[in-house]
Amino acid sequence: MLFEKAAALRTKHFCLVLEDFFDPHNISAVIRTSEVFGLQNVHIIEEDNAYKVNKAILKGSLKWLNAFVYGKRATALSELKKQGYKIAVASTHASKPLPELDLSEPTAFYLGAEFRGNHPGTLELADEHFILPQYGLTESLNVSVAAGVLLAHLDLYMQRQGREKFSISKEEQKTLISEWRNRHLFGNEKFNPVQRF
C-alpha cells in the first residue's frame, strides 16, 4: 500500500536540472528533497564537474526516483525540449519572481553551479528566467536550499490545482511500483536508477 500511495502522487510535470554542481552534498540534498516532494525525475549535467553523491545525505532517496546524467549540457537541453518541457532558469539577475511563472506547462527548472550559476548558453536558450523571493542583503541562497524553496512553491501550486492532475498515468504508476520493488529487493546495483547520456 505504501508504494501505491506514493506512486499515485508522483509527478513528471516538473523536474529539476542540476547544472554542473561540484559539491556532492548539494547534489544529494537536491535529489533527496526532490524525492520527498514527489518528483520522479532529476536531470544532472556533468560537463564541467563529475556527478558524485553523498550517501549519508541521500538517505536512500535515489532508489525511489530516476536520475538522468548528461555529459553535455546541449544533450540535456535537447532531450528535455523533446519531452515537451519549458526551460526555466533560476537567476539572481532575473526580474520575474517565481510566483509569476505560468506553471500549467511541464517545466524543467535549472539550478546553476555553486558560485558560477548557470552557463551562459543555458541562460540564452531558456524559455523563462526567474528569481526566488529574497529580501535580505546576501546575494543568493545556497543552491540546495533554493531547490527546497522552489519545490515547496511547486507543491503548493499542485495542491491548489488538485495534485492528481499532475500525477503520472496509471500505467506509469504500475511500472514504477514494479521498479521500486526490484530496487528495494535487489538494490540499485542490479536495477540502477541512474541513466547516462
C-alpha positions in Angstrom: 0.0 0.0 0.0 2.9 2.4 0.7 4.3 2.1 -2.8 0.8 2.5 -4.3 0.1 5.6 -2.3 3.4 7.2 -3.2 3.2 6.3 -6.9 -0.3 7.9 -7.1 1.3 11.2 -6.1 4.3 11.0 -8.3 4.7 13.7 -11.0 6.8 14.4 -14.1 5.1 17.7 -14.8 8.0 19.4 -13.1 11.7 18.3 -12.8 14.9 19.8 -11.6 18.1 20.1 -13.6 21.3 20.3 -11.7 23.8 22.1 -13.9 27.4 21.2 -13.1 27.2 21.2 -9.3 30.5 20.2 -7.8 29.5 19.6 -4.2 28.2 16.0 -3.6 26.4 17.4 -0.5 24.3 19.8 -2.7 23.6 17.2 -5.4 22.5 14.7 -2.8 20.4 17.2 -0.9 18.5 18.3 -4.0 17.9 14.6 -5.0 16.6 13.8 -1.6 14.3 16.9 -1.5 13.0 16.2 -5.0 12.0 12.7 -3.9 10.3 13.9 -0.7 8.2 16.3 -2.8 7.2 13.6 -5.2 9.2 14.5 -8.4 10.1 11.3 -10.3 12.9 12.6 -12.5 16.0 14.6 -11.7 18.4 15.6 -14.5 22.1 16.2 -13.8 24.6 17.8 -16.1 28.3 16.9 -15.5 30.0 18.7 -18.4 32.4 20.6 -16.1 32.0 18.7 -12.8 31.6 15.0 -12.3 28.4 13.6 -10.8 29.1 12.4 -7.2 26.8 11.8 -4.3 27.0 11.6 -0.6 25.1 8.5 0.6 24.7 9.8 4.1 22.8 12.9 2.7 20.8 10.8 0.2 19.3 8.6 2.9 18.4 6.1 0.2 16.3 8.6 -1.8 18.0 7.8 -5.1 16.3 4.4 -5.1 12.9 5.9 -5.4 13.4 8.2 -8.4 15.1 8.3 -11.8 18.3 10.3 -12.3 19.4 11.2 -15.8 23.1 12.2 -16.1 24.4 14.1 -19.2 27.9 14.6 -20.3 26.9 17.6 -22.4 24.5 20.4 -21.4 23.3 20.6 -25.1 22.2 16.9 -24.9 20.2 17.6 -21.7 18.5 20.7 -23.2 17.6 18.9 -26.4 16.2 15.8 -24.5 14.1 18.0 -22.2 12.7 20.0 -25.1 11.9 16.8 -26.9 9.9 15.6 -23.9 7.9 18.9 -24.1 9.4 20.8 -21.2 9.7 24.5 -21.0 13.1 25.5 -19.6 13.1 27.9 -16.6 16.3 29.1 -15.1 16.7 30.4 -11.6 18.9 33.6 -11.7 19.6 36.3 -9.2 19.8 38.7 -12.3 16.2 37.9 -13.4 13.4 40.3 -12.7 10.4 37.9 -12.9 9.6 36.5 -9.4 8.8 32.8 -9.1 5.1 33.3 -8.3 4.6 35.0 -11.7 5.6 31.9 -13.7 3.0 30.0 -15.7 3.2 26.6 -14.2 0.5 25.0 -16.2 3.0 23.7 -18.8 5.5 20.9 -18.0 8.6 22.8 -16.8 12.3 21.8 -16.2 13.8 24.1 -13.6 17.5 24.7 -14.0 19.7 25.3 -10.9 23.2 26.6 -11.7 26.5 25.6 -10.3 27.7 26.9 -6.9 29.4 30.3 -7.2 29.2 30.4 -11.0 25.4 30.0 -11.6 24.0 28.8 -14.9 26.1 28.5 -18.0 25.7 31.5 -20.4 24.4 29.1 -23.1 21.7 27.8 -20.8 20.6 31.4 -20.0 20.4 32.2 -23.6 18.3 29.3 -24.6 16.0 29.2 -21.6 12.3 30.0 -22.1 12.0 31.7 -18.7 14.3 33.4 -16.2 13.0 33.8 -12.7 14.2 34.8 -9.3 13.2 33.3 -5.9 11.7 35.8 -3.5 14.5 37.3 -1.3 14.5 40.4 0.8 17.9 40.5 2.5 21.3 41.8 1.5 23.0 38.4 0.7 23.2 37.8 -3.0 21.6 34.3 -3.1 20.5 31.2 -1.2 22.6 28.1 -1.0 21.6 26.0 -4.1 20.2 23.1 -2.2 18.1 25.5 0.0 16.9 27.3 -3.2 15.8 23.9 -4.5 13.8 23.3 -1.3 12.1 26.8 -1.6 11.3 26.1 -5.2 9.9 22.7 -4.6 7.7 23.9 -1.7 6.2 26.5 -4.1 5.6 23.9 -6.8 3.9 21.6 -4.3 1.6 24.4 -3.1 0.7 25.2 -6.7 -0.2 21.5 -7.4 -2.2 21.2 -4.2 -4.2 24.2 -5.1 -4.9 23.0 -8.6 -5.5 19.4 -7.4 -2.4 17.2 -7.1 -4.0 14.3 -9.0 -4.0 16.5 -12.2 -0.2 16.3 -12.2 0.2 12.6 -11.4 1.8 10.1 -13.7 -0.6 7.8 -15.6 -2.0 4.6 -14.0 0.2 2.6 -16.4 3.3 4.5 -15.4 2.4 4.0 -11.7 2.3 0.2 -12.2 5.6 0.2 -13.9 7.1 2.5 -11.2 5.9 0.2 -8.4 7.5 -2.8 -10.1 10.8 -0.8 -10.4 10.6 0.2 -6.8 10.1 -3.3 -5.6 13.0 -4.6 -7.6 15.3 -1.8 -6.3 14.1 -2.5 -2.8 14.7 -6.2 -3.0 17.8 -6.4 -5.2 19.4 -3.0 -4.8 20.4 -0.1 -7.1 23.4 -2.1 -8.5 21.1 -4.5 -10.3 18.3 -2.1 -11.0 20.1 1.2 -11.5 18.0 4.3 -11.2 20.8 6.3 -12.9 20.8 6.6 -16.7 23.7 8.2 -18.6 23.5 10.1 -21.9 
